[in-house]
Amino acid sequence: MKIEFAPLNIPLRRRLQTAAVLQWVFSFLALAQCCLAAFVLLALSDWWTLALLYAGWLWLDWDTPINGGRRCQWIRTWRIWDWFRDYFPLTLVKTVDLDPKKNYIFGFHPHGVLVAGAFGNFCTEATGFSRQFPGLKSHLLMLPFWFRVPVFRDYIMCGGLVSSCKSSLSYLISRPEGGNVAVIAVGGAPEALDARPGALTLQVCNRKGFIKLALKHGAQLVPVFSFGENELFDQMLNPSGSPLRTLQDRLQGIMGVAMPLFHARGVFQYSFGLMPYRQAINTVVGKPVAVVQTPSPTSEDIEKLHQIYLQSLTELFEEHKHKYGLQEHQHLTFI
């Protein structure tokens, strides 16, 4: 394989953009493991009392990720996130104003490999979420597993990440005065295994838990489609039924975490590596689907609202796909 090296005369701003995305990839793939290892080493060292003190804090703070988390506006506005945004570049597109007196569930599609669009738009202020949607606070839901990792949990909560468990979502969207936005990558870990350039298959047909909670608490549903999300990485072929996919599905079932074998470009060369391609991501926030609060929704209520939501998502995609380089024959497939 011929390796295409990056030129030496790359402008400083592009090097800063690459560095910003590199630290994000590291944070996503390895920071949790590093934090856990550091905590174990601290506990086994002469400084074990610090580890004991932190363990006490962890015990006292255990429920914070399911009670709205602990956002830090200073971290959300770090300059590094501007460089992260400009690497792709990443854009947040608002189609309508949202009432800050209501609570919302943003259904984010597609999941992609590393959910770059959801992170950049809703865990940082790089694309101006608070400016575009004044009075609303965004919270990206993440697997509960990650909030059990010492120190790492505190860092990710600063960006507005919270646990994806049922009680966490209920806490956010039951706020009486409104103003909360819970962002859910609806396809979850299984959808990440199908994330590759050109993929338009969404795992949504059996994803109805968020619909039920929206009805129960009267939260408005908002479809969000992130054009370019699946174009960031290539992935090894893993068709359904293949040995690789069977192994991935089994690991995902055990650990709850997807293990896509992805690749794209490197830091100093463009031929291979774990850095995403410089592919534009345009995250379009659609119109809210009106939801009438139903404390005890029936299966029929859930199914009806689910179909309305899928129709709204389809309309959002069809309305904007030409603007972002997709062809007339390209349509969403729901499984």
C-alpha positions in Angstrom: 0.0 0.0 0.0 1.3 3.4 -1.0 1.4 5.8 1.9 0.4 9.4 1.3 2.2 11.6 3.8 1.0 15.0 4.9 3.0 18.0 3.5 5.3 19.7 5.9 4.0 23.2 5.2 0.5 22.7 6.7 -0.8 25.9 8.3 -0.7 26.1 12.1 -4.5 26.3 12.3 -4.9 23.0 10.6 -2.3 21.4 12.9 -4.3 22.7 15.8 -7.5 21.3 14.4 -5.8 17.9 14.0 -4.5 18.1 17.6 -8.0 18.9 18.9 -9.6 15.9 17.1 -6.7 13.6 18.2 -7.3 14.4 21.9 -11.0 13.7 21.3 -10.3 10.3 19.7 -8.0 9.5 22.5 -10.6 10.5 25.1 -13.2 8.4 23.4 -11.1 5.3 22.9 -8.5 5.3 25.8 -9.0 8.0 28.4 -11.4 5.8 30.5 -8.9 3.0 30.6 -6.1 5.4 31.6 -8.1 6.9 34.4 -9.0 3.5 35.8 -5.4 2.4 35.6 -4.2 5.6 37.3 -6.8 5.1 40.1 -5.6 1.5 40.7 -2.0 2.5 40.8 -2.8 5.4 43.2 -4.6 2.9 45.5 -1.6 0.6 45.5 0.9 3.4 46.1 1.9 5.4 49.2 -0.8 7.9 48.2 -3.6 5.4 48.8 -5.4 7.8 51.1 -6.1 10.0 48.1 -7.7 7.0 46.3 -9.7 6.3 49.5 -10.9 9.9 49.7 -11.9 9.8 46.0 -13.7 6.5 46.5 -15.7 8.2 49.3 -16.6 11.1 47.0 -17.6 8.6 44.3 -19.9 6.9 46.7 -21.6 10.2 47.7 -21.7 11.4 44.0 -22.9 8.0 42.5 -26.4 9.2 41.5 -25.3 12.5 39.9 -25.1 11.1 36.3 -28.8 10.1 36.6 -29.9 13.3 38.2 -29.0 15.7 35.5 -25.2 15.4 35.7 -22.8 18.3 36.5 -22.2 20.6 33.5 -19.3 23.0 33.4 -19.8 26.0 31.0 -16.1 26.8 31.2 -15.1 23.4 29.8 -17.9 23.5 27.2 -16.5 26.7 25.8 -12.8 25.7 25.6 -11.1 27.0 22.5 -10.1 23.5 21.6 -13.7 22.7 20.7 -13.5 25.5 18.1 -10.6 23.7 16.5 -12.5 20.5 16.7 -15.5 22.1 14.9 -13.3 23.5 12.1 -11.5 20.2 11.4 -14.6 18.7 9.7 -16.1 21.4 9.7 -19.2 20.8 11.9 -22.4 22.9 11.7 -25.6 22.9 13.7 -28.6 23.8 11.6 -31.8 25.1 13.3 -35.0 24.9 11.3 -37.5 26.3 13.9 -37.4 28.0 17.3 -38.0 25.8 20.4 -40.0 27.0 23.4 -37.6 27.0 26.4 -40.6 26.3 28.7 -40.9 22.8 27.4 -38.6 19.7 27.7 -37.4 17.9 24.6 -36.0 14.6 23.4 -33.7 15.0 20.4 -33.6 11.7 18.5 -30.1 11.8 16.9 -29.5 9.9 13.7 -27.3 8.2 12.6 -25.2 7.0 15.4 -22.0 6.9 13.4 -18.8 5.3 14.7 -17.9 7.8 17.4 -21.0 10.1 17.5 -18.9 13.1 16.5 -21.8 15.4 15.5 -23.7 14.8 18.7 -20.6 15.5 20.8 -19.6 18.6 19.0 -23.0 20.1 18.8 -24.5 19.2 22.2 -21.5 18.7 24.6 -19.7 21.9 23.6 -20.7 25.4 22.6 -18.5 25.3 19.4 -21.5 25.5 17.1 -23.5 27.8 19.3 -26.2 25.6 20.8 -27.1 28.0 23.6 -27.1 30.9 21.2 -29.4 29.2 18.7 -31.7 27.7 21.3 -31.7 30.2 24.2 -33.0 28.9 27.5 -32.4 25.2 26.7 -29.7 23.0 28.2 -28.5 20.0 26.1 -27.6 16.6 27.7 -26.2 13.8 25.6 -27.1 10.4 27.0 -24.3 7.8 27.3 -24.1 4.2 28.4 -24.2 4.0 32.3 -21.0 1.9 32.2 -18.8 4.9 31.6 -20.0 6.8 34.6 -18.5 4.1 36.9 -15.0 4.9 35.8 -13.2 7.1 38.3 -12.3 10.6 37.2 -13.4 9.9 33.6 -17.0 10.2 34.8 -16.4 13.7 36.2 -14.8 14.9 33.0 -17.5 13.7 30.7 -20.3 15.1 32.9 -18.7 18.5 32.5 -19.8 18.5 28.9 -23.4 17.7 29.7 -23.1 13.9 29.3 -25.5 11.9 31.5 -26.4 8.3 31.9 -28.7 6.8 29.3 -30.7 4.7 31.8 -34.5 5.2 32.1 -34.4 7.1 35.4 -31.9 9.5 34.0 -34.0 10.4 30.9 -37.1 10.6 33.1 -35.3 13.1 35.4 -34.4 15.4 32.5 -37.7 15.5 30.7 -39.9 15.8 33.9 -38.4 19.2 34.9 -41.6 21.3 35.7 -40.2 24.6 34.4 -38.9 23.0 31.1 -35.6 23.9 29.4 -34.0 20.5 29.2 -33.0 18.7 26.0 -32.1 15.0 26.2 -30.2 13.9 23.1 -30.4 10.2 22.3 -28.5 8.4 19.6 -31.5 6.2 19.0 -29.7 3.5 17.0 -27.3 2.9 19.8 -24.3 0.6 19.8 -25.7 -1.8 17.2 -26.1 0.9 14.6 -22.4 1.8 15.0 -21.5 -1.6 13.5 -23.2 -0.5 10.2 -21.6 3.0 10.2 -19.7 3.4 6.9 -19.8 5.9 4.0 -23.1 5.8 2.2 -24.9 3.9 4.9 -28.5 5.1 5.4 -29.9 2.2 7.4 -31.2 3.2 10.8 -32.1 0.9 13.7 -35.3 2.5 14.9 -38.1 0.0 14.4 -37.7 -1.6 17.8 -36.5 1.5 19.6 -39.6 2.7 21.4 -38.5 3.3 25.0 -37.9 7.0 24.4 -41.3 7.3 22.8 -43.0 5.8 25.9 -41.2 8.2 28.2 -42.0 11.2 25.9 -45.7 10.3 26.3 -45.4 9.7 30.0 -43.8 13.0 30.7 -45.2 15.1 27.8 -41.8 15.9 26.3 -41.7 17.0 22.7 -39.9 14.8 20.2 -37.5 16.4 17.8 -35.9 14.4 15.0 -32.2 15.3 14.3 -30.3 14.1 11.3 -26.5 14.5 11.0 -25.5 14.6 7.4 -21.9 13.3 7.0 -21.8 11.4 10.2 -21.3 8.0 8.5 -18.7 9.4 6.2 -16.0 10.0 8.8 -14.7 6.4 8.9 -14.4 3.3 6.9 -15.2 0.0 8.6 -14.2 -3.6 7.9 -16.9 -5.6 6.1 -19.1 -7.2 8.6 -22.4 -8.2 7.0 -25.1 -9.8 9.1 -24.3 -13.4 9.8 -20.6 -13.2 9.1 -18.2 -14.5 11.7 -16.9 -11.0 12.5 -20.4 -9.6 12.9 -21.4 -12.5 15.1 -18.5 -11.9 17.4 -19.2 -8.1 17.5 -22.9 -8.7 18.3 -21.9 -11.2 21.1 -19.4 -8.7 22.6 -21.9 -5.9 22.3 -24.5 -8.0 24.1 -22.1 -8.8 26.9 -20.5 -5.4 27.4 -23.1 -3.1 26.0 -20.4 -1.4 24.0 -20.0 -1.7 20.2 -16.6 -2.8 18.9 -16.5 -1.5 15.3 -13.2 -2.2 13.5 -12.9 1.2 11.8 -10.1 3.1 10.1 -9.6 6.4 8.2 -6.5 8.5 8.2 -3.5 9.2 10.5 -2.0 12.3 12.0 1.0 12.6 9.7 -0.3 10.6 6.7 -3.6 10.2 5.0 -3.6 6.5 4.2 -4.5 4.7 7.4 -5.2 5.4 11.1 -8.0 6.2 13.6 -8.4 9.9 12.8 -11.6 10.7 11.1 -11.7 12.1 7.5 -12.1 15.8 7.1 -15.7 15.4 6.0 -18.3 18.1 6.6 -20.9 17.3 9.2 -24.2 19.2 9.0 -26.5 18.4 12.0 -30.0 19.5 11.2 -32.5 19.9 14.1 -36.0 19.4 12.8 -39.5 20.5 13.9 -40.8 19.1 17.2 -43.5 16.5 17.1 -46.3 17.6 19.5 -46.7 15.1 22.3 -49.8 15.1 24.6 -48.8 13.9 28.1 -50.2 10.4 28.7 -49.2 9.1 32.2 -50.1 5.5 31.3 -49.5 5.2 27.5 -50.9 2.1 25.8 -49.1 0.0 23.2 -51.3 1.7 20.6 -50.3 5.2 21.8 -46.7 4.3 21.6 -46.9 2.8 18.2 -48.9 5.7 16.8 -46.4 8.3 18.1 -43.5 6.2 16.9 -44.9 6.2 13.4 -45.4 9.9 13.4 -41.8 10.4 14.6 -40.5 8.2 11.8 -42.5 10.2 9.3 -41.1 13.4 10.6 -37.6 12.1 10.5 -38.1 10.9 6.9 -39.5 14.3 5.9 -36.5 16.1 7.5 -34.1 13.9 5.6 -35.8 14.3 2.3 -36.1 18.0 2.7 -32.4 18.6 3.3 -30.6 15.7 1.5 -30.0 17.6 -1.7 -28.4 20.5 0.1 -25.8 18.1 1.6 -24.8 16.2 -1.5 -27.2 13.2 -1.5 -29.0 12.1 -4.6 -32.7 11.8 -5.3 -32.6 8.0 -5.2 -31.0 7.9 -1.8 -33.6 7.2 1.0 -33.6 6.1 4.6 -34.1 2.5 5.5 -35.6 1.6 8.9 -34.9 -1.7 10.5 
